[in-house]
Amino acid sequence: MSTQMIIRLDPGLKEKITKLAKKEGKSLSELVRELLEKYTKERDMGSYIDNLWDRIGKKMFDNNITLSDINSAIKEVRSRNEKSCC
């Protein structure tokens, strides 16, 4: 169930965002809900990390990188690190 929230806006700002919402075929409430959802998603660390993994996975898929390629790269880096540290 939805709850209500009261916010105070400068009349000029309310007029501007109401016009923008109407141009998009939305109510002011719909636009504000969308903006708040976007705001929280962008600042939620878990969502950010999930989105990051999705982007990494897509790039890997687009570049035909396989699990075998990843394992080989890990082995190579570990081998280099072992040689340089001892």
CORRAUR-V138181 format. One record per pair of residues at least 6 apart in sequence whose C-alpha atoms are under 8 Angstrom apart, sorted by sequence separation. I is the first residue (numbers start at 0). J is the second residue. D is the distance in Angstrom with one decimal. If there is no record, write none. Layout:
((I:J:D) (I:J:D))
This chain:
((20:26:5.8) (21:27:7.8) (40:46:6.1) (41:47:6.5) (59:65:7.6) (20:27:5.8) (40:47:7.3) (17:26:7.4) (17:27:5.5) (20:30:6.1) (16:27:7.1))
